[in-house]
């Protein structure tokens, strides 16, 4: 399996924000969103081959029992089920961060962190293909039915809020306490500006506002 990077940091978003965690970033992503802050992981060959044992040995170097499989898009990779099972068997709490466009039978995870992509993610190139692939309601329903989950939406402008409501309406019976909204930003100043109007919407809708601690603390610095 090609690992783009493996690093130790704080979980920046969602339910476990602030928890020290080891991140295993798999290489490759079919979506390539325009505001993606990990574009360096798009290429499936952007990294180095590591076995499950090598990954577990590397994770074991850090003082935490929390591990995160991220990307790229981790569920696009052959072998991810075996890696997830090995990490959990070693006693780690495992979060898988995914766009929710794939579902793998028999996959294990303690928390499925799903970030459905809105139209604000459309790239300049291959926008039509992106529009078709970025949102799969049937797959989202399956993931939310089979796993302990959180739904994280990236809002770039107030115009995105109606689209978020539409996605949730299509999904049906989503626990509002598992819905997290967070501002699209790569720098602290932009993050704070967008947070102010997004917080007010979260208060009205009963959703959680998700911090993005890595943006607040380190901006777009890689490996944080």
C-alpha positions in Angstrom: 0.0 0.0 0.0 1.3 3.5 -0.9 1.5 5.7 2.1 1.8 9.4 1.3 2.7 10.4 4.9 2.5 9.2 8.4 2.6 11.8 11.2 1.5 12.5 14.8 -0.7 15.5 15.6 -4.0 16.5 17.1 -7.2 15.5 15.5 -8.4 18.9 14.2 -12.0 18.3 13.3 -15.2 16.7 14.5 -16.1 14.7 17.6 -12.5 13.9 18.6 -11.1 17.4 18.0 -8.0 17.9 20.2 -7.2 14.2 20.7 -3.6 13.2 19.9 -3.7 10.9 17.0 -1.5 9.2 14.4 -2.5 10.0 10.9 -1.8 7.5 8.1 -2.4 9.3 4.8 -3.0 7.0 1.8 -2.0 8.2 -1.6 -4.6 8.8 -4.4 -8.0 10.4 -4.8 -10.4 10.5 -7.7 -12.2 13.7 -6.7 -9.5 16.3 -6.5 -11.6 19.1 -5.0 -10.7 22.7 -5.9 -10.0 23.7 -2.3 -8.3 20.5 -1.2 -5.4 21.2 1.3 -3.8 17.8 0.6 -3.4 18.0 -3.2 0.1 16.5 -2.8 -1.7 13.2 -2.0 -3.8 13.0 -5.2 -1.3 10.9 -7.2 -1.7 7.2 -6.3 2.1 6.9 -6.6 2.9 9.9 -4.3 4.5 8.1 -1.4 6.2 4.9 -0.4 5.1 1.3 -0.2 4.6 0.1 3.4 3.3 -3.2 4.7 0.8 -3.5 7.5 3.6 -4.5 9.9 5.7 -1.4 8.9 2.7 0.8 9.4 1.8 -0.7 12.8 5.5 -0.4 13.9 5.5 3.3 12.9 2.2 4.0 14.7 3.6 2.4 17.8 6.3 5.1 18.1 3.7 7.6 19.4 2.1 7.9 22.8 -1.6 7.6 21.7 -4.2 4.9 21.1 -6.0 6.9 18.4 -5.2 6.3 14.7 -6.7 7.9 11.6 -6.8 6.5 8.1 -7.1 9.5 5.7 -6.2 10.5 2.2 -6.6 11.2 -0.5 -9.6 8.8 -0.4 -8.6 5.8 1.8 -11.6 3.7 0.7 -10.4 3.7 -2.9 -7.5 1.4 -2.0 -7.2 -2.3 -2.2 -6.0 -3.7 1.1 -7.5 -1.0 3.3 -9.8 -3.5 5.0 -6.8 -5.6 6.1 -5.0 -2.5 7.3 -8.0 -1.3 9.3 -8.5 -4.7 10.9 -4.8 -4.9 11.9 -4.8 -1.4 13.4 -7.9 -2.2 15.5 -6.6 -5.6 16.5 -3.5 -3.8 17.9 -5.8 -2.0 20.3 -6.2 1.4 18.5 -9.3 3.4 18.2 -9.6 3.8 14.4 -11.2 6.7 12.6 -11.5 6.5 8.8 -11.9 9.8 7.0 -13.7 9.5 3.7 -15.8 11.5 1.2 -18.4 8.8 1.4 -18.2 7.7 -2.3 -17.3 4.0 -1.6 -18.4 1.4 0.9 -16.4 -1.8 1.5 -18.0 -4.9 2.8 -16.5 -6.2 6.1 -14.6 -2.9 6.7 -13.9 -2.2 10.4 -13.8 1.2 12.0 -14.6 2.8 15.4 -15.7 6.1 13.8 -16.5 6.7 10.1 -15.8 10.4 9.5 -17.7 11.2 6.3 -17.3 14.5 4.5 -19.8 14.6 1.6 -18.6 17.0 -1.1 -20.8 19.9 -2.1 -20.7 21.8 -5.4 -18.3 24.3 -3.9 -15.7 21.5 -4.3 -15.9 21.3 -8.1 -12.5 21.7 -9.8 -11.9 23.8 -12.9 -11.0 20.7 -14.9 -13.2 17.7 -15.2 -16.0 19.5 -13.3 -18.7 17.4 -15.0 -17.1 14.2 -13.9 -16.6 15.5 -10.4 -20.3 16.5 -10.2 -21.3 12.9 -11.0 -18.9 11.2 -8.6 -18.7 13.6 -5.6 -22.0 12.6 -4.0 -23.5 9.1 -3.7 -26.5 9.2 -1.5 -27.0 5.4 -1.5 -23.4 4.9 -0.3 -23.8 7.6 2.3 -26.9 5.9 3.6 -25.1 2.5 3.8 -22.1 4.0 5.7 -24.3 5.8 8.2 -26.3 2.7 8.7 -23.3 0.4 9.3 -20.9 2.5 11.3 -20.7 4.9 14.2 -20.4 8.0 12.1 -20.1 11.7 11.9 -21.1 13.8 8.9 -18.8 16.8 8.2 -19.7 19.4 5.7 -17.3 22.1 4.4 -19.1 25.4 4.0 -17.4 28.1 1.8 -20.3 30.6 1.8 -23.8 31.1 3.2 -25.1 29.8 -0.2 -23.8 26.3 0.7 -26.2 26.0 3.6 -29.3 25.2 1.5 -27.2 22.5 -0.3 -26.3 21.0 3.0 -29.9 20.9 4.1 -30.8 19.3 0.7 -28.2 16.5 1.2 -29.5 15.8 4.7 -33.1 15.7 3.5 -32.1 13.2 0.8 -30.4 11.0 3.4 -33.3 11.0 5.8 -33.3 10.2 9.5 -29.8 11.6 10.2 -29.0 12.3 13.8 -28.5 16.1 13.9 -26.0 15.6 16.8 -23.7 13.8 14.3 -23.7 16.6 11.8 -20.7 19.0 11.9 -20.3 22.1 9.8 -16.9 23.7 9.4 -15.6 26.6 7.3 -13.5 26.2 4.2 -10.2 27.9 4.9 -6.5 27.4 4.6 -5.4 30.3 6.9 -6.5 31.4 10.4 -7.8 34.8 9.4 -10.1 33.3 6.7 -11.2 30.6 9.1 -12.2 33.1 11.8 -14.1 35.3 9.3 -16.2 32.4 8.0 -16.7 30.8 11.4 -18.7 33.8 12.6 -21.6 33.4 10.2 -21.4 29.6 10.3 -21.6 29.4 14.1 -24.9 31.4 13.9 -26.4 28.9 11.4 -25.3 25.9 13.6 -27.1 27.5 16.6 -30.3 27.9 14.5 -30.2 24.4 12.9 -29.0 22.5 16.0 -25.9 21.2 14.3 -22.4 21.1 15.8 -19.7 23.6 14.7 -16.5 21.7 14.0 -13.2 23.5 14.7 -10.3 23.0 12.4 -7.5 23.1 14.9 -4.8 22.4 12.4 -5.8 25.5 10.4 -6.0 27.7 13.5 -2.6 26.5 14.8 -0.5 25.8 11.7 -2.4 27.2 8.6 -1.8 25.0 5.6 1.5 23.5 6.9 1.9 19.9 5.7 2.1 17.1 8.2 0.1 19.0 10.9 
